[in-house]
């Protein structure tokens, strides 16, 4: 099964201002890195990690993206 995901999202003005402020004071981050970290953390918190399931593979993949986003300068 091939699934296409395309993201174009409007965010609340308060969140936009917070993101701009954060990026202004953290030059090693960019919006793509922040969104990858946020989305992967959401999936980690709301996914399943049961061994032997497709969900377990997705969980490990999300964990890898999250850790890369948080601890590296680029993903």
C-alpha positions as CSV (number, residue, x, y, z in Angstrom):
1,X,0.0,0.0,0.0
2,X,1.4,3.4,-1.0
3,X,0.2,6.3,1.0
4,X,1.1,9.9,0.1
5,X,1.3,12.5,2.8
6,X,1.5,16.2,2.0
7,X,1.5,18.8,4.7
8,X,0.2,22.3,4.2
9,X,-1.2,23.5,7.5
10,X,-2.4,26.7,9.0
11,X,-1.4,27.2,12.7
12,X,-2.8,29.6,15.3
13,X,-1.1,33.0,15.3
14,X,0.1,32.5,18.9
15,X,1.9,29.3,17.8
16,X,3.4,31.0,14.8
17,X,4.7,33.8,17.0
18,X,6.2,31.3,19.4
19,X,7.8,29.4,16.6
20,X,9.3,32.6,15.1
21,X,10.6,33.6,18.5
22,X,12.1,30.1,19.1
23,X,13.8,30.0,15.7
24,X,15.1,33.5,16.2
25,X,16.9,32.5,19.4
26,X,18.0,29.0,18.2
27,X,19.8,29.5,14.8
28,X,20.8,25.8,14.6
29,X,17.1,24.9,14.3
30,X,14.7,25.5,11.3
31,X,11.0,25.0,10.9
32,X,11.4,21.7,9.2
33,X,13.5,20.3,12.1
34,X,11.0,21.7,14.7
35,X,8.0,20.2,12.8
36,X,9.8,16.8,12.4
37,X,10.5,16.7,16.1
38,X,7.0,17.7,17.1
39,X,5.3,15.3,14.7
40,X,7.5,12.4,15.6
41,X,7.0,13.1,19.3
42,X,3.2,13.1,18.8
43,X,3.4,9.8,17.0
44,X,5.6,8.3,19.7
45,X,3.1,9.4,22.4
46,X,0.0,8.2,20.5
47,X,1.3,5.1,18.7
48,X,1.7,1.5,19.5
49,X,5.0,-0.3,20.2
50,X,3.8,-3.9,20.5
51,X,6.6,-6.1,19.3
52,X,6.1,-8.0,16.0
53,X,3.5,-5.6,14.6
54,X,3.7,-3.0,11.8
55,X,3.0,-0.4,14.4
56,X,6.2,-1.4,16.2
57,X,8.2,-0.7,13.1
58,X,6.5,2.7,12.7
59,X,7.1,3.4,16.4
60,X,10.9,2.7,16.0
61,X,11.0,4.9,12.8
62,X,9.3,7.8,14.6
63,X,11.7,7.4,17.5
64,X,14.6,7.5,15.1
65,X,13.3,10.7,13.5
66,X,12.7,12.3,16.9
67,X,16.1,11.6,18.2
68,X,17.8,12.8,15.0
69,X,15.8,16.0,15.1
70,X,16.5,16.7,18.7
71,X,20.2,15.7,18.9
72,X,21.6,16.6,15.5
73,X,21.9,19.9,13.6
74,X,20.0,18.5,10.6
75,X,17.8,15.5,9.7
